[in-house]
Amino acid sequence: MKTKLSLANRVFFPVFLAGTAWSAWNHQWAVAAALLCGLGYTAWAIRGAARGTVGELTRLDAGQPVDERDRLLQDRALSIVGVFAIAMAAAEFFYRIGGPEAGRNMGEAAFRLAFLSLVWLVANRVVLRQGADRG
């Protein structure tokens, strides 16, 4: 039985596989093993979601919604994670510009905050456009 992967899993699987390969290439065997275990769990959860044998929390943890309720819950959870990530990036940036070593390593923190904010702005427009097209 073939299962259509969610967008999140179509993005994360190749990234985690690349991370696993990179870790193995650099002889970080514990990291590579942990990433493979995570991928194995996610594959098991996706297969269980397709068969209807896992609970909704497992489906959400694996990023594999099967109905509209799951999609709404996942969107809310990812939204909270996104806002938290931007808040953490902003806190780091503010610490770097106002902390004891002001200006040091500020570029990296500024880039991270700008990148996350840009992704959020683009995502908002994509979601809004999809909502307008569906309505």
Sequence and secondary structure as in RCSB ss.txt:
>XXXX:A:sequence
MKTKLSLANRVFFPVFLAGTAWSAWNHQWAVAAALLCGLGYTAWAIRGAARGTVGELTRLDAGQPVDERDRLLQD
RALSIVGVFAIAMAAAEFFYRIGGPEAGRNMGEAAFRLAFLSLVWLVANRVVLRQGADRG
>XXXX:A:secstr
      HHHHHHHHHHHHHHHHHHHTT HHHHHHHHHHHHHHHHHHHHHHHT S HHHHHHHT   SHHHHHHHH
HHHHHHHHHHHHHHHHHHHHHHHSTTTTTTHHHHHHHHHHHHHHHHHHHHHHHHHHHHH 
